[in-house]
Amino acid sequence: MTDRLPRMLLHLEGAVVAAASIALYFHFGYPWWLLVLLALAPDLSMLGYIAGPTVGRAAYDVAHTYLAPVALAAIGVFADSDVAVQVGLIWTAHIGIDRAIGYGLKYRTGFKDTHLQRV
């Protein structure tokens, strides 16, 4: 059980981040259709694999960390830009859902090897 605790906590953390992002999105009255339209947009980063596994892994990992979407949402709050907040929340929700179901950052050993588990 203790060996699985860190991974279980990371899955739970992803679920909480996703739920909070989606709750905030609807709390602010943002349109549901934009959430649906952009929900899978971060997965377009997989197109980087066309250029090879090194570029693909880097593109995927950059698009699937919380750094950019949280910064974007925060900038949107301070700049009073609803679009930035919306995109940041949708992007953060996407990553949270990925983490909750076990998709993590990619290792060099292969696309299915992630920091959470082998998918």
C-alpha positions in Angstrom: 0.0 0.0 0.0 2.7 2.5 0.9 4.4 1.9 -2.4 1.3 3.0 -4.2 0.5 6.0 -2.0 2.5 8.6 -4.0 0.9 7.6 -7.3 -2.5 7.4 -5.7 -2.0 10.9 -4.3 -0.9 12.2 -7.7 -4.1 10.8 -9.3 -6.2 12.3 -6.6 -4.4 15.6 -6.9 -5.2 15.6 -10.7 -8.9 15.0 -10.0 -9.0 17.8 -7.5 -7.3 20.2 -9.9 -9.6 19.3 -12.7 -12.7 19.6 -10.5 -11.6 23.0 -9.2 -10.7 24.3 -12.6 -14.1 23.2 -14.0 -15.9 24.6 -11.0 -14.2 28.0 -11.4 -14.9 28.0 -15.1 -18.6 27.6 -14.6 -18.6 29.8 -11.5 -17.4 32.7 -13.7 -20.1 32.0 -16.2 -17.9 31.0 -19.1 -19.5 29.2 -22.0 -19.7 25.4 -21.9 -19.2 25.1 -25.7 -15.7 26.7 -25.4 -14.8 24.1 -22.7 -16.0 21.3 -25.0 -14.2 22.8 -28.0 -10.8 23.2 -26.3 -10.9 20.3 -23.9 -8.5 18.2 -26.0 -6.4 21.0 -27.5 -3.3 20.3 -25.4 -3.2 16.8 -27.0 -2.3 18.5 -30.3 1.2 18.6 -28.8 1.5 14.9 -29.7 2.0 16.1 -33.3 5.5 16.8 -32.1 6.1 13.1 -32.4 6.1 13.6 -36.2 9.5 15.3 -35.7 10.7 12.3 -33.7 10.5 11.0 -30.1 12.7 13.6 -28.5 10.8 16.6 -30.0 7.5 14.8 -29.4 8.2 14.1 -25.8 9.4 17.6 -25.1 6.3 19.1 -26.8 3.9 16.8 -25.0 5.6 17.4 -21.6 5.6 21.2 -22.0 1.9 21.2 -22.9 1.1 18.9 -20.0 2.6 20.7 -17.1 0.7 23.2 -15.0 3.3 25.9 -15.6 1.9 27.6 -18.6 -1.8 27.3 -18.0 -1.6 28.5 -14.4 0.6 31.4 -15.5 -1.8 32.2 -18.3 -4.8 32.2 -16.0 -3.1 34.3 -13.4 -2.0 36.9 -16.0 -5.6 36.8 -17.3 -6.8 37.7 -13.8 -4.4 40.6 -13.3 -4.9 41.8 -16.9 -8.7 41.4 -16.7 -8.7 39.1 -19.7 -11.5 36.6 -19.6 -10.1 34.7 -22.6 -6.8 34.1 -20.9 -8.5 32.9 -17.7 -10.9 30.6 -19.8 -8.0 29.0 -21.7 -5.9 28.7 -18.6 -8.7 27.0 -16.7 -9.6 24.6 -19.6 -5.9 23.7 -20.1 -5.5 23.1 -16.3 -8.6 21.0 -16.3 -7.3 18.9 -19.2 -4.0 18.2 -17.4 -5.8 17.4 -14.1 -8.1 14.9 -15.9 -5.0 13.3 -17.6 -3.3 13.0 -14.2 -6.5 11.6 -12.6 -6.7 8.8 -15.2 -3.0 8.0 -15.2 -1.5 10.0 -18.1 1.6 11.7 -17.0 4.8 13.3 -18.4 6.6 11.1 -20.8 10.0 9.4 -20.3 12.6 8.8 -22.9 11.9 5.0 -22.8 8.6 5.4 -24.7 5.3 7.2 -25.1 3.6 4.8 -22.7 6.2 5.3 -19.9 5.0 8.2 -17.7 5.9 9.6 -14.3 2.6 8.1 -13.0 2.6 4.6 -14.5 2.9 2.7 -17.8 -0.2 3.4 -19.8 
